[in-house]
Amino acid sequence: MTGAAMSFTTDMADSGESLSRALRAIRRKRGLKTSDVARRMDMAQRSYELFEAGGGRITFERLMAFAEATDCDPFALMLVGPFGSAEFAIHCADTKLAMIMVMSLQEFAEDRGADLCFLEPPNIIAAFQRLFKDLGGRLDDNEAFLSKWLDGRTAMIDLGALSMRGLRRRKA
């Protein structure tokens, strides 16, 4: 969200519908049936279906088990509620953006320990803004490269056979 404060929802009950949409979309993206995911999570199918529908107990352990069963980003799933949107988790399923951020933060915390208390919020904000601006620029560069590369080649290849996430992202 550019230029606006992000609002967070803290009640997991409020996020049930969004989380359900994310779980279902990720499962389908992976080409899995509810029975497949239930088996991988070592759950009864009916319990899994209730979980995917946003009912039952939504716990850290269950979200981690779902992420492992579907090879998606568990931390993006956990942010569905605070972000108030399923799309972030769906978009991070393959890239594992949130998981990579958490792992990097953990390494930083282990390396710096108690020194973390000396970081000033304006410096943290500026660092994250630079990071995300750089990542956004890389997305734009990738898209420009792919567009240029594909220009004139469309007759030579079947575009449907290519996985062009960057191009689909902008056209969707």
Disulfide bonds with the S-S distance in Angstrom:
none
